[in-house]
Amino acid sequence: MQFEMSDDRQMLQDMLRRYLSENYDILHRNAVAYAAPFHDPDRWRALAELGVLQALAPEAAGGFGGEGFDIAAVFEALGGALCPEPVLPVAMAAPLLMAAGSDLETLLDGTRRYGVAIGEAEAPYSLSGRRASHEKGRLTGRKSVVYGGGIAESLLVAARHEGGGIGLYEVDAADAQILPYGMIDGGGAAEVVLEQTPATCLIEDAEAALQEALDFGALALCAEAVGAMDAVQAMLLEYLKTRRQFGVPIGKFQVLQHRAVDLAVEIEQARSITILAASRMKEPDRSRHVAMAKALIGQVAVLVAEEAIQMHGGIAMTWEAPVSHYAKRLVMLDAQLGDRDHHLRRLAAGYANQG
């Protein structure tokens, strides 16, 4: 397997990292991530102008990427900077709009923002049990934790139709009741209430397209976690070299050296399984590999957060310490689009069906 990115993807990632390092330091990030609208509209437009969003869709749809490794390259850079811009909804909306045969121009140039409304309180991760329903061109129900929903102009909603299947519908955000809020780790989400809300059917039987969107979203989160873990590891190593105790840097203590090495091994395993998942995004076993990656990433991300806080000591619990914000994000990444338990159950069910 090829573990090195192509030259084009490496250039894209380097460009994005450079832009974020110059325009999205931790102070600016914290200033915008925890206050409405929970991102920076000016930086959002800049990312679109740089072509970052176009990297999330194939050339046939108006982009220049759209493969698993393109998603991974973009989100690894975003994770390294802890960037709260609503790029995840774009990565999930692109395959849905492509499956519906819709034009992606306004999505990819950032002029129209989409929220992907799949999860519900009773079924936060699974496509089964959709309670939102469609009848005669109108939707009724409630969607939970819609990432970027508070700033979206359009909503792509999964709902049961009269025939019992799950369809994909587009709703003008102005027609829905949207309750936006900030997440504990920064960035925004929303609850969406639909009460006989006008809706346009994009795909009547959309389970396959919705699962593809969820898989692309989960891969994006895995890559974001890898980027964030790399940043935490760099901060931790620097701290071990400079923090002195008993007259020597604490990195001289063998027990901390061993813990740091163990952490490096875990991060490399997380990177490897993310690369594997990215390589399978066009294959029939895509969902299985994404589930494997998300389950392992959830476990490693929490471990990295815990170890970084313990080895930094009390300073890592303060608002001023960047590691505290990275730790929050790493813990929450496990919960987004299915925690490790959910994906382990998916894997177990898949193997049981094979048997």
Secondary structure, 3 states (H helix, E strand, C coil): CCCCCCHHHHHHHHHHHHHHHHHCCHHHHHHHHCCCCCCCHHHHHHHHHCCCHHHHCCHHHCCCCCCHHHHHHHHHHHHHHCCCCCCHHHHHHHHHHHHCCCCCHHHHCCCCCEEEECCECCECCCCCCCCCEEECCEEEEEECCCCCHHHCCEEEEEEECCCCCEEEEEEEHHHCEEEEEECCCCCEEEEEEEEEEECEEEECCCHHHHHHHHHHHHHHHHHHHHHHHHHHHHHHHHHHHHCEECCEEHHHCHHHHHHHHHHHHHHHHHHHHHHHHHHCCCCCCHHHHHHHHHHHHHHHHHHHHHHHHHHHCHHHHCCCCHHHHHHHHHHHHHHCCCCHHHHHHHHHHHHHHHC
